[in-house]
Amino acid sequence: MKLKVVVLSLIISIFMTLVTCSDSSNQKKDIILITVDTTRADAIGCYGNKRVHTPVLDSLAATGNRFGNCISQASITLPSHTSILTGKIPPNHGVHNNSTYRLSEDVPLISEYFKKAGYQTGAFIGSIMLLKDYGLNRGFDIYDDDIIHYKENKNKKAIITRRAGETINRTWQWLKKQMGPTFTWIHFYDPHWPYEPPEPFKEAYADNPYFGEIAYVDLQIGKLIKQLKDQGRWENTLLVVTADHGESFGEHGERTHGFFCYRSTTHVPLIFSKPLFKSRGSVVNRLVCSTDIMPTLLEYADLHVPEDIEGVSLYRSEERIAYSETYIPFESFYLSPLASLQTDTHSFYHSSIDKFYDLTNDPGELEDMSANSEDPELISLRDIMQDIEENANQNSENIQLDQEMIEMLAGLGYVQGGGTYMDDTGDPYLLPSPLESVELYRVIQINRQFEMQFPFKVIEALEDLKDKYSDHIMLYKELGIVYSQFGKPEKAIEYFEKVIAQRPKDPRLHNFLAQALFVAKRYEESLAEFEMALELNDKQVVALYNIARVLIELGQFDRAEKMLKAVLEIKPDDIYALNNLAYIELEFHDDPKEALKWMNEARKHNSKHPLVKRNYQLIFNRAN
């Protein structure tokens, strides 16, 4: 009981600093956009949740406007944020997945419009999912994504997110120094799995740590508001709070997010601290989209709103249709993509199997009505979906993951295949539907947490699915990965050869087979498979790097050196390539001074990496 009193007293002290402000000043307004990762609308008090304490967000809704039916355009972080910041849906900005896409410079960002208008612009990011590598940093004077650091223990695991409190501190250190109008984007990652709120929220929400994360974020937003008020800036500030996507807790068999795009993972909060229209505290329940935020903020600031976007300013009460998608089933699971369209009354889901729901009578989307093929609403939504697919403008660039990023993504629970691979077998919507494969996805997702500690249990769980998913590529690929890690490469090789027979042109599968052959010390065969992966995708950094590893084992140091330098041409900051070049100079050329040059280059890019720290010291001692 004492704990709850302490928590509430902290919140109340911040809550009391929130003041109502008029919007009569003609000066340019400061604008702050906060995106909270993985936050369902119904996880916030003002959206009807009675279990979580969010007095700061509730107060903002009471003095501004709250939108009760906002739909995000993707159920994962990077594509959704790209839609928020561009006003475009994923088929037209081209970013469909985390970590494997970079937004094209041809697609303008909201930050660029504010920068051109004389605003100081800053972005402060809470996770590696939004690193500047992915192209969202354009137009920002500062893009603070300095997140990655490392635990100094035997596992040397990377820390790849930061708490909202630290993000707020970094934001305020910059924001308090700015004299002109500002546009600031703040991203909090805290509610994302694993749910581990700090004390006292950990104890106060022991029965639901997800709510604890959200309550903690609410407190941090309150601290920022107090800092703005103390400096006399709050009255001139518009604060907008939304989420990139929601979170599923078993709806339709899904846990967390990303595999489906049902409303549990696309219905997000949207709160403005000042009323855009109507009276303070008004709730707008018509359907709106995350893409609408960009044009709304530009219009609020009296800036030009581009015409070639799907977002519509919230000042206009137009009837909307919300598009959402997920490409994780396609790019990581060899299944059909899943896309959806929602209106105020219906939702339509398109994969190789279609679903159609009456939201008025079935808000939980439980009773599929797609069998009624003559329904005019269903016909209309199918036609709109077909038009979106046929007129998609894929501007963005595919990028390849390096080994370090693959390991980091696994730490966040993401299932990645080592890069993106666009299937060449024809229409992706003819592949098996993710709606039929959620059990397999869930088993893999759960077991990824334990495959290093308890690989035998993971193998048992996956082997039990072989009868049901007898030809599923992802099952056998995952079995191959775990058998390889468990020290049984011959079994892994058997499974990888099975899936390559189905998808011989997928470079990722050849890469996995090559790694198993490497573990089995079948180096010549491993080299051939890595070279096949590279032939199929000449930009695959992992294959280039691993070819060099095999060549080092074979004693072909000159060829290995060429491959590692080829890696650096694609990714100049690749720590593993730089370390191996230093190793070659040290052990093959017996030249510690040249080795030290490579380690200095590695330190320039990431001096905190444990591999860099250890090897730099060893080589420095040899060189001196």
N, C-alpha and C positions, 0 to 999 in steps of 0.2 A: 504493500500500500504506500509506504514512504517513497518508493521508487517512482510510482505514478505521479505523486504530488510534485516531485522534483522535475519530472519531464514536463508536466503541465505548467509549472511556474516558469520554466524557461520559455515555453511557447507563448504563454500569456504576455510575458515582458516584451516579446517581439511583436506580438499581435497588437499591443497597445500603441505601437509606434506607427501603425498603418493609418494614414489619414486620407480623407477624401480630397480630391483636387479638382479644380476647374480646368477646362481645356481652352481658356479664352486667350492665352498668350499667342502672339503672332510669331514668336521666335521658333526656330527649328527645334523639334523635339528630339530628345534622346530616346532611342528605341533599343530594348533588350528582348531578344528572342531566346527563351529557354526551352530546350528539348530534353525531356526526361526519357531515358531509354526504357522500353519494356513496361509501359504503364497503361493498364486498362483504365478506361474512363470510370468504371464502377469500383475502382480501388481508391477513390477520392471521396471525401465527405460530402462535398456539394453535389456529387453525382449520386448520392443516396446511400453511401457506405457508412454504416453506423459503428463499425469496428475499428476503423483507423482514424487517428486524429490528424487532420490537415487544416488547422485553423487559418494558416496563412493563405493557402489556395482558396479556401472557402471565403475569406475576406475579400480577396481579389475579385472573385466571382460576384460578391455582393455589391461591390462598388463599380464594377465594369459590366462586361457581358460574358455569359457562358454559353457555349454552343454544345447542345446536347447530343448531336448526332454527326460527329466528325469522323470521317473514314480516311485512314492512311492508305497510301498507294502501294505499299509493299509490307510484308510481315517480317522483314529483317532490316538491319540498321542502315547500311550504306545506300541501297536503292531508295529507301524511304526518305532519308535526309536529303538525297539528291533531288527528289521530288519537291520537298519543302523549300529548298534553296533555289530551285530553277522554275517552279510553277509548272513543270512538265511531268507527265506520267512516264513510267519506265520504258515503254516501247518507243518513246520519242526523245528521251535523254540517253537511253542506251545502257544504263547501269542496272544490271539484273541480279547481282549477287555480291556478297561481301568479299573483299580482298582480291578479286580477280578482274576488276574493271577499273578504268580510269576515265573520268568524265572528259569528254572532248572540249578543247578550248573554244570550239564553235558554239557551245551552249552557255549563254551568259548566266551568271549567278547574281542573286540579289545583292550581295556585297559589292559587286562591281558597279551597280547602279548607284548605291549609296556613296561609294568612293568618288565616283565622277561628280556627284552633287556636293562634294566638299565635306563629307562626314569622315571622322576618324572611325576606323573599323577594326574590331578585334574579335577573335574566336578563341574559345578555351574549351578543350576537348577532354572527355573523360575516359577514352578507351582507344586502343589501337585500331578499332574498326573504322575510325575516321581520320587516320593519318593523312598528312598532306600529299602523300604518294598517290592518293585516289582522286585528286584534282579539285577538291572543294575549297582550297585555300586561296584561290584567285580573288583579288579585290580586298583582301584583309591586310591591314598594316602589320598586324601580329596574328599568327596562327599558332597558338601554344598547344602543341601536341607532344611535348617533352615528357613522355609518360614512362617509357620502358626503363626499368632498372631490375636488379637481380638480387635474389636472396643469397646470402653467403653461407650456403650449407652444401652438403655433399651432392644434392640434386641440382643446385644452382638454377632453380626455376625462375623464369622471368616473371616480373610483376608487370602487368600489361593494362591495368586500369588504375584509376585513382579516385579517392573519395570526393564526394561533392564539396566537403569542407575545404579541401585543398584546392579544388577548382575555383571555388568562390574566392579564396585568398589570392590566387593568381590573378583572377579577373579584377579584383578590387585594386591590387597594386598597379595595374595598368589604367583602369577606368578613372581612378581618383586624380590622375595627372592630366587628363584630357580636358581641354578648355572649350573646344568647339562642339558641335553636335556629334553624337556618337551612334553607331550601330554596332551592337555587341551580340554575338551568338555564344551561348553557354550550353554545353552538353553534359548531362549527368548520366553516368552509367550504372549507378548503384542498384536499381531494382532488377537488373539482369541476374539470371542464375550464375553462380550459386548465391542464394539469399543469405547474406551474412552481415546484418546491420551492426553497427558499433553499439557499445553500451551508451546510455541506458536502454536503448531501443531493443537490443538483443534480448534482455530479460523481460521488458515490458510486452514484447510481441513474440515470446517464445513459442506460442502456439501457431503463429503465422509470420515467419520472418520476412516474407515478401512485403507484408503491410508495414513491418518495421523499417524496411528500406525506404518506403515511400514517406513514412512519417519523418524519418531522418532528413530526406531531401526537402520536405516542407519546411523544416526548421532552418536549413541552410538558405533557402530562398528568403525566409524572414530576416536572416542576418544581413543579406545583401540589401534588402529594402531599408533596414535600419541604417546601414552605412550611407545609403543614398539620401535618406532623410536628414541624417546628422550633417551631411555636407550641403544641404539645401537643394538637392537635385531631384528629389522624388516627384515634386509637383510637375516637373517638366519631362517626366519619363513615362513612356508607354512600355509596360511589361507584358509580354505574351508568353504563355506557358502551354506547351503541347507535348505529345509523345510521338516517337517514331512508329511505334506499333504497340500492341497489347501483349498479353500472355495467356496461354491456354493451360487450364488445370484439369484436363481430362475431357473437355468438350470434343466430341467427334473422335475420341481416342488419342488426341494429341496432348503432349506435355511440352511446356515452354512455347516455342514459336518457330516459324520458318518453313514447316512442311506443308501446312495449309494456309489459307488466307480467309478463314471464316471470321465472323465478327468478333469472336473472342480475342483475335490477334490483330484486328484492323480498326475496331471502334476505340478511339482515343480521345482524351480530354483536349479541349481548346478553350482557353480562358484569356480574356483581355482585361487589363487592369483599369482601363477607361472605357466608357460606353462608346461604341462606334455609332450607334443610333438608338432610338427608343430611350428608355429611362435606365438609370443605374440599376444594376442587379437583374436586368432582363435576361431571360433564358430563351435562346433561339433553338428551336427543335427541328427545324427543317434540315435536310441533308446538306452537309458541306464537306469539303475535301481538304486534305493537307496541302494540296497544290494551291488552294485559295489564299494561303497565308502570304505568299510573296506579293501578288498584286494588291492585296489589302494594305500591306505595310507601305508599298510604294505610293498608293493613293493617299494614305494617311499623311505621308510626308510631302504631298503635292509633287511627286515625281512621275515621269512618264511610265506607263504600264505597257509592256510589250504586247503585241497582238498575237504572236505566234506561240502562245502558251495555252495549256488546258485549264489552268487555274482561273477563277473568276473572283473579282473583288467581293468581299463580304458586304460591302455597301450596296451591292445589287442583289436583290432577292430573286435570282433566277432559279428555276427548277434544275436540279443537278442529277447527274448520274455518276457514281463513283466507281472508278476502275481500281482494282488491286491485283497483285500477282505475287507468286513465289516461283523462283527458278531452281531452288535447291533440289527438288525432286529430279529435275532434268539434268542438272550439271553434276550432281553428286551421286544420284541413285539410278540413273538410266531409266527414268520414268518420264511421263508426260509432264510438262509445266502445268501449273494451275493458275488460272486467271479468273477474276470475278467482276461482275457489275452489280451495283446496288442502286436502287431508287429508294424513295421514302417508304415504299410498300412491298418491294420484292427484292430478292437477291438471286443471282444466277452465277453458277460456277462451271467453268469450262476446262475440261481436260479430255482425255480419251473417253471419259464418262462425264456427262453433264448432270448438274443438280439444279433444282429450281425451288425456291421457297417463298411462301406468303408471310412476310414479316409482320403483317398486321395481326394475323391469327396464330403465327408460329415464330415468335421472336427468337427462340432458341435454335431455329433452323434444324428441326428434327424430322419433319414430314416432307420428303422429296415429292414434288409435283411435276417433275420433268416428263413423266409418261403422258401427260396431257399436252401433246405436241401442237394442238390447235390453239392453245392459250395465246391471245394476241400480245400479252406482255412478254411471254417467253419468246415468241417469234421476233418481236422488236429487239429484245436484248441480244438474241443470237445474231441478228443482222448487225447490230452496233459492234459486237465483239469481232465479227468477221471483218468489218470495216477497219477497226483498230489494227488488227493483225496485218491486213493487206497494205495499210498505209504507214506502218511503223517506220520511223526514221532513226536507224541505229547508228548514232554518231560516235559512241564511245569506244575506247580501246580495251581489248583484252590484255591483261598483264599476267605474268607467271609468278607463282609463289616460290620463294626459296625455302630451304629446309627449316630455317629458324622460324619463319612465319607459319609454316605448317604446324610446327610444334606448339606455337603460341595459340593458334586457333583451337587446337585440340584441348588446350587448357580452359577455354571458354565453353566447351561443349559442342563446338561446331564440327560437323563431319565433312572433311574436305579430301579431295582426291589428288591434291598436288598441282592444282591449276584448273583451268577451264577447258572443256573440250566440247565443241558443238557437234552433235551427232550428224553424220552424213547419210543416214539411211532414209531421209525424206522428211515428211511432216512430223515434227516432234509430238504433235497432239494425237498421233496414232500409236505412240508407245503406251505401255501399261499405265493405268492411272494411279497417282499417289493415294487416291481414295481407297484403293484396295491393298495398300502396302504399309499402312501406318504401323502395324504391329512390328514388322521388320525394322522400320526406322526407329521405333521406340527402343527395341532391344539393343540395337547398335548404339544408340545415343546413351543409354544407361551404362552399357558395358564399356564404353570408351573411358568412363571415369575410373575403371578398375583394371584395364587391360595390362598395365605395367605391374601392378601389385599382385593381381590374382588372374593371370592369363588362363589358367586351366579352367576356372569358373566361366570365363568369357567364352572359351572354346565350347564348353558343355552347352551353354545357352544358345550359341549359334548353331551348333550341330543339331540341336533339337528342332530347328526350323527347316532343315533340309527337305523333309517330306512335303511340307506346305509350299516352300519356295524352291522347288527342285531346279529351276533354270534361272534363278535370279542372280544377275551379275554381282550386285552389291553384296549379297550374302557370301558368295565364294571369294570375292575380293577381300572382304573383311576377315574371313577365316584365314586366307593366305597371309594377311598382315599379322594377325595374332600368332599364328604358327611360326612365322619368321622371328617374331620377337621372343617367342617361347623357346627358341633354340631348336626348332624342328623344321629347318628350311626345305627338306625334301618334300614334306607334306604341303608346305606353302607353294612350292614349285608346281605340284600337281594341281592345286586349285587355280593358280594364276594361269597355267596353260589352258585350263578348262574355260576361263572367261575370255582369254585372248582368242580362242576358237570362235567365240560369238562376236567379239569386237576387235578384229585384227588391226584396225586403223586407229585405235585409241592409244596415244603415246603414254598416257598415265599407266595403263595396264602393263605395257612393256617395261616401264620404269620400275613398277613393283616386282615383276618377275626378275628383272636384273638385280634388284636388291636382295631377293631371296637367293639367287645364284651366287651373289657376292658373299652372303653369310655362309653358304655351303662351300666357299673357297673354290668355286668353279669359275675362275676369273675370266677365261677366254669366252665362255658362254655369256657371262655377265656383261662383258664388254660389247658383245654382239647385240644384246638386247638393249643396252643403253644407247648404242648407236642407232638402232631401229627407232627408239623413242625420239631421238634427235632428228632423224630423217623425217619422221611424221610431224614434228614441230620443232623447227630450228631455233625457236626462242625459249625453249624449256630450260630454265636455269638449273633445275634439279638434275636433269640428264647430263648437262654439260659438266656440272660439278662432280657428279658421280663417275662419269667417264674418267675424269682426272684421278679420282680415288683408285679406280681399278688399275690405271696405268702406273700409279705409284707402287701398288702391290706387285705389278709385273716388272718393276724396275725401269719403266720407260719414262724417265723423268722429263726429258725434253718435250715429248708429246703431252705429258701431264701439264707442264708449264704453259703450253699453248692453249690448252683447254681452260685452264684457270684464268688466263688473261682474257679469253673469250667471254667467260662469265662476267668479268669486270666491265667489259664493253656494254653488256646489257644492264648490269647492276653494280656500279662502281663501289658501293659500300658493302658488298657481300663479305661478311666477316670470315666465313669459312674459307672462301677462296683466298683471301689475303693471308690467312694463317697458313694455309697449305703452300702458298708461294714462299712464305718465310721458311717453312720446313724444308722445301726443296733447296733453297739457297744454303741452309744450314747443314743439311745432311748429305746432299748430293754434290753441291759445289764447295762445301766447306768454307763458306763465306759469311760469317756472322754479321759483318757490317752491312752487306746487301740484305740479309734477312731482317736486320733491324729497320731498314728503310720500309720494308713491307709492313712490319709491325707498327711503325710510326703512322703509316697510312691507315691501318686498322684503328689505331687510337684516335686518329682525327675524326673518324666516323662514329666510333662507339668505344670510348675509353673505359666505360663501366662494365663492359661484357667480361664475364669471368675468364673466358678463354683468352681474350686479349690481355687482360691483366696478368694472368699466369705466364703466358708465353712471352710477353714483352719482357718480364723480369728475367726469365731464363735466358733469352737471347741477349738482353742488355748485359748480363753478367758474362756471357761468352765473348761478346764484342769488346768488352773492356777488361 
